[in-house]
Amino acid sequence: MNLDIIVNKYLLMWHLLYQSSVSDDIHKEKQKLWKNHKKEYSLIHKEKSEILKDLDNYIPNDDLIYNLLENSPFYKKIKIETNRYRLNILEIWDKNRKKYTKELNNILKFDLKNEYTICVVHPNLDVIETEFTTNIITIGKKIITRDKDNFLTYLIYKIMKNEMNKLKTDERDIVDAVVELAITNELYTRVSKESKYKIGKKELRDLKEKIYPYWLMYLGIELEDFDKYMIRDNIFFDKNKYKYQKILRTIDIYSFIAFLIKNRRIIIKTKLVPVENIEML
């Protein structure tokens, strides 16, 4: 997985113009631009998709608003802070790339080789957006110094959400649950060396707990070690009610999702699983 981490000035300015103000000075500048150039200000609102289509070569039809903002003293400060933020992301990614790539590939059971462009905007914007067709992620989120793993895990979670969005299935809840198990829970646990299995969306919690026994099998955890993992993650089930499916440890995450979908009625809708009814792929 290759991440190209960049700052695109037009995308940065678009977010400064149309997202929450990152400072009082920028807020006042936006109000002044709107008051004096309503028509031009309104017209560039639709330009974000055009910027993302061609980051390197985008040229606005009317650059009046962009020029006025770019030449303001407030923008210069924002640009410096955004470039500093980009360098911070570059540094933590370069330091952790090998560890994250290794653990991610071990969890997915294949090498994720896709390339992503990470467009950095000011961290005070508190934004993260994914352009599904072009593998572009726009991010402006504060990095907590004491927990950089939280930031990197969240970024990779968004990347995997984008990858899984390409799956053709109506069972999106299962896909979302597995992505959380893989990244928000298991990857974060591995890199931080402490269980993160209580993190995630509340609406997926029950589904993830029903998948969890099979998730341990998928990860290759031996039956005799289930108790240790249940205690670690604070998720408990009666392991005697489940037949250990050795084949799950040999398949990748896409096949695991297919297994869950095929057996949804049994795995998801019953408290105790009649093991003789479980179907393999």
NUBA-659383 format. One record per residue (C-alpha): x, y, z; residue number from 1; residue in one letter. Coordinates in steps of 0.5 Angstrom, whole numbers, plus 500, padded with zeros to 3 digits. Each point is the difference from the previous one (the first is absolute). Example, Ala and Ser with C-alpha at 12.3 -4.5 7.8 and 13.67 -1.06 7.14 Angstrom:
2
(r (525, 491, 516), 1, "A") (r (502, 507, 498), 2, "S") 
This chain:
281
(r (500, 500, 500), 1, "M") (r (503, 507, 498), 2, "N") (r (498, 506, 503), 3, "L") (r (501, 507, 496), 4, "D") (r (499, 505, 505), 5, "I") (r (499, 507, 497), 6, "I") (r (498, 507, 501), 7, "V") (r (495, 503, 494), 8, "N") (r (499, 507, 501), 9, "K") (r (494, 500, 496), 10, "Y") (r (497, 495, 504), 11, "L") (r (502, 503, 507), 12, "L") (r (497, 507, 498), 13, "M") (r (494, 496, 498), 14, "W") (r (499, 497, 507), 15, "H") (r (502, 507, 503), 16, "L") (r (495, 503, 496), 17, "L") (r (494, 495, 501), 18, "Y") (r (501, 496, 507), 19, "Q") (r (501, 503, 507), 20, "S") (r (504, 506, 501), 21, "S") (r (507, 498, 503), 22, "V") (r (501, 506, 503), 23, "S") (r (497, 507, 501), 24, "D") (r (504, 503, 495), 25, "D") (r (498, 495, 495), 26, "I") (r (493, 501, 502), 27, "H") (r (500, 508, 499), 28, "K") (r (504, 499, 493), 29, "E") (r (494, 495, 498), 30, "K") (r (495, 505, 502), 31, "Q") (r (503, 506, 496), 32, "K") (r (501, 495, 494), 33, "L") (r (493, 498, 500), 34, "W") (r (497, 508, 501), 35, "K") (r (505, 502, 494), 36, "N") (r (499, 495, 495), 37, "H") (r (494, 495, 501), 38, "K") (r (499, 498, 493), 39, "K") (r (508, 498, 500), 40, "E") (r (500, 497, 507), 41, "Y") (r (493, 496, 498), 42, "S") (r (503, 497, 493), 43, "L") (r (506, 497, 503), 44, "I") (r (496, 495, 505), 45, "H") (r (499, 495, 495), 46, "K") (r (508, 500, 498), 47, "E") (r (502, 495, 505), 48, "K") (r (498, 494, 496), 49, "S") (r (504, 503, 494), 50, "E") (r (506, 501, 504), 51, "I") (r (500, 493, 503), 52, "L") (r (499, 497, 492), 53, "K") (r (507, 503, 499), 54, "D") (r (504, 503, 506), 55, "L") (r (506, 501, 496), 56, "D") (r (497, 504, 494), 57, "N") (r (494, 504, 503), 58, "Y") (r (499, 507, 498), 59, "I") (r (494, 504, 502), 60, "P") (r (495, 503, 495), 61, "N") (r (500, 506, 504), 62, "D") (r (506, 501, 505), 63, "D") (r (498, 506, 503), 64, "L") (r (498, 497, 507), 65, "I") (r (506, 496, 500), 66, "Y") (r (505, 505, 499), 67, "N") (r (497, 505, 505), 68, "L") (r (500, 495, 505), 69, "L") (r (507, 497, 498), 70, "E") (r (503, 507, 501), 71, "N") (r (497, 502, 507), 72, "S") (r (505, 500, 506), 73, "P") (r (495, 495, 503), 74, "F") (r (501, 494, 495), 75, "Y") (r (507, 501, 500), 76, "K") (r (500, 498, 507), 77, "K") (r (495, 494, 499), 78, "I") (r (504, 497, 494), 79, "K") (r (507, 500, 505), 80, "I") (r (496, 496, 505), 81, "E") (r (497, 496, 495), 82, "T") (r (507, 498, 497), 83, "N") (r (502, 499, 507), 84, "R") (r (494, 495, 501), 85, "Y") (r (502, 496, 494), 86, "R") (r (507, 499, 502), 87, "L") (r (498, 498, 507), 88, "N") (r (495, 495, 496), 89, "I") (r (506, 498, 495), 90, "L") (r (505, 499, 506), 91, "E") (r (495, 495, 504), 92, "I") (r (498, 496, 494), 93, "W") (r (508, 499, 498), 94, "D") (r (501, 498, 507), 95, "K") (r (495, 495, 500), 96, "N") (r (499, 498, 493), 97, "R") (r (503, 493, 501), 98, "K") (r (497, 498, 506), 99, "K") (r (493, 502, 498), 100, "Y") (r (501, 497, 493), 101, "T") (r (502, 494, 503), 102, "K") (r (494, 499, 505), 103, "E") (r (495, 502, 495), 104, "L") (r (502, 495, 495), 105, "N") (r (500, 495, 505), 106, "N") (r (493, 502, 502), 107, "I") (r (497, 500, 493), 108, "L") (r (504, 494, 497), 109, "K") (r (503, 504, 494), 110, "F") (r (504, 506, 498), 111, "D") (r (496, 506, 500), 112, "L") (r (504, 503, 494), 113, "K") (r (495, 506, 498), 114, "N") (r (503, 507, 500), 115, "E") (r (496, 505, 503), 116, "Y") (r (501, 508, 500), 117, "T") (r (499, 503, 507), 118, "I") (r (498, 508, 499), 119, "C") (r (502, 503, 506), 120, "V") (r (496, 506, 502), 121, "V") (r (500, 504, 507), 122, "H") (r (499, 496, 506), 123, "P") (r (495, 505, 503), 124, "N") (r (496, 498, 495), 125, "L") (r (498, 493, 503), 126, "D") (r (499, 497, 493), 127, "V") (r (501, 493, 497), 128, "I") (r (497, 499, 493), 129, "E") (r (501, 494, 495), 130, "T") (r (499, 501, 493), 131, "E") (r (498, 493, 498), 132, "F") (r (502, 500, 492), 133, "T") (r (507, 503, 501), 134, "T") (r (503, 497, 507), 135, "N") (r (500, 507, 502), 136, "I") (r (500, 501, 508), 137, "I") (r (499, 508, 502), 138, "T") (r (502, 500, 508), 139, "I") (r (500, 506, 505), 140, "G") (r (500, 497, 507), 141, "K") (r (504, 501, 506), 142, "K") (r (506, 495, 502), 143, "I") (r (500, 499, 507), 144, "I") (r (507, 499, 501), 145, "T") (r (500, 495, 506), 146, "R") (r (496, 495, 495), 147, "D") (r (502, 501, 493), 148, "K") (r (498, 493, 499), 149, "D") (r (492, 502, 501), 150, "N") (r (502, 505, 494), 151, "F") (r (503, 495, 495), 152, "L") (r (495, 495, 502), 153, "T") (r (494, 504, 498), 154, "Y") (r (503, 502, 493), 155, "L") (r (501, 493, 499), 156, "I") (r (493, 498, 502), 157, "Y") (r (498, 506, 495), 158, "K") (r (504, 496, 494), 159, "I") (r (497, 493, 502), 160, "M") (r (493, 503, 500), 161, "K") (r (502, 503, 493), 162, "N") (r (502, 493, 498), 163, "E") (r (494, 496, 502), 164, "M") (r (496, 505, 497), 165, "N") (r (501, 497, 494), 166, "K") (r (497, 493, 502), 167, "L") (r (494, 499, 497), 168, "K") (r (495, 498, 505), 169, "T") (r (494, 502, 504), 170, "D") (r (503, 497, 507), 171, "E") (r (503, 507, 501), 172, "R") (r (499, 499, 508), 173, "D") (r (505, 494, 499), 174, "I") (r (505, 503, 496), 175, "V") (r (500, 506, 505), 176, "D") (r (501, 496, 506), 177, "A") (r (506, 496, 497), 178, "V") (r (503, 506, 498), 179, "V") (r (499, 502, 507), 180, "E") (r (503, 494, 503), 181, "L") (r (506, 500, 495), 182, "A") (r (502, 507, 501), 183, "I") (r (497, 504, 506), 184, "T") (r (501, 494, 504), 185, "N") (r (505, 495, 498), 186, "E") (r (505, 504, 497), 187, "L") (r (499, 506, 505), 188, "Y") (r (501, 494, 505), 189, "T") (r (507, 497, 497), 190, "R") (r (503, 507, 499), 191, "V") (r (498, 503, 507), 192, "S") (r (501, 493, 504), 193, "K") (r (494, 501, 503), 194, "E") (r (493, 498, 499), 195, "S") (r (495, 505, 496), 196, "K") (r (495, 495, 499), 197, "Y") (r (495, 504, 503), 198, "K") (r (501, 506, 495), 199, "I") (r (495, 501, 494), 200, "G") (r (493, 502, 498), 201, "K") (r (495, 498, 506), 202, "K") (r (495, 497, 494), 203, "E") (r (505, 495, 498), 204, "L") (r (502, 498, 507), 205, "R") (r (495, 494, 500), 206, "D") (r (502, 497, 493), 207, "L") (r (507, 501, 502), 208, "K") (r (499, 495, 506), 209, "E") (r (496, 495, 496), 210, "K") (r (506, 500, 495), 211, "I") (r (505, 500, 505), 212, "Y") (r (501, 492, 501), 213, "P") (r (501, 500, 492), 214, "Y") (r (505, 506, 500), 215, "W") (r (504, 496, 505), 216, "L") (r (500, 494, 496), 217, "M") (r (502, 504, 494), 218, "Y") (r (506, 503, 503), 219, "L") (r (502, 494, 502), 220, "G") (r (499, 500, 507), 221, "I") (r (501, 493, 503), 222, "E") (r (493, 497, 504), 223, "L") (r (504, 499, 506), 224, "E") (r (502, 508, 500), 225, "D") (r (493, 502, 499), 226, "F") (r (499, 502, 507), 227, "D") (r (506, 504, 500), 228, "K") (r (498, 504, 495), 229, "Y") (r (493, 501, 503), 230, "M") (r (503, 502, 506), 231, "I") (r (504, 505, 496), 232, "R") (r (495, 503, 496), 233, "D") (r (494, 499, 505), 234, "N") (r (496, 497, 495), 235, "I") (r (497, 493, 503), 236, "F") (r (497, 494, 497), 237, "F") (r (499, 492, 501), 238, "D") (r (506, 498, 496), 239, "K") (r (497, 493, 501), 240, "N") (r (494, 502, 495), 241, "K") (r (504, 501, 494), 242, "Y") (r (504, 495, 496), 243, "K") (r (507, 503, 498), 244, "Y") (r (500, 501, 493), 245, "Q") (r (507, 499, 498), 246, "K") (r (499, 502, 493), 247, "I") (r (498, 507, 502), 248, "L") (r (508, 502, 502), 249, "R") (r (502, 498, 492), 250, "T") (r (495, 505, 497), 251, "I") (r (501, 508, 499), 252, "D") (r (495, 505, 503), 253, "I") (r (496, 500, 493), 254, "Y") (r (498, 493, 501), 255, "S") (r (499, 501, 507), 256, "F") (r (495, 505, 499), 257, "I") (r (497, 495, 495), 258, "A") (r (500, 494, 505), 259, "F") (r (496, 505, 505), 260, "L") (r (495, 502, 494), 261, "I") (r (499, 493, 498), 262, "K") (r (498, 498, 508), 263, "N") (r (497, 506, 502), 264, "R") (r (494, 497, 502), 265, "R") (r (503, 495, 505), 266, "I") (r (506, 505, 502), 267, "I") (r (496, 506, 501), 268, "I") (r (493, 498, 502), 269, "K") (r (501, 495, 505), 270, "T") (r (503, 500, 507), 271, "K") (r (503, 493, 500), 272, "L") (r (503, 498, 493), 273, "V") (r (498, 493, 498), 274, "P") (r (507, 498, 497), 275, "V") (r (497, 495, 496), 276, "E") (r (497, 505, 495), 277, "N") (r (506, 504, 499), 278, "I") (r (501, 500, 493), 279, "E") (r (507, 502, 497), 280, "M") (r (502, 503, 493), 281, "L") 
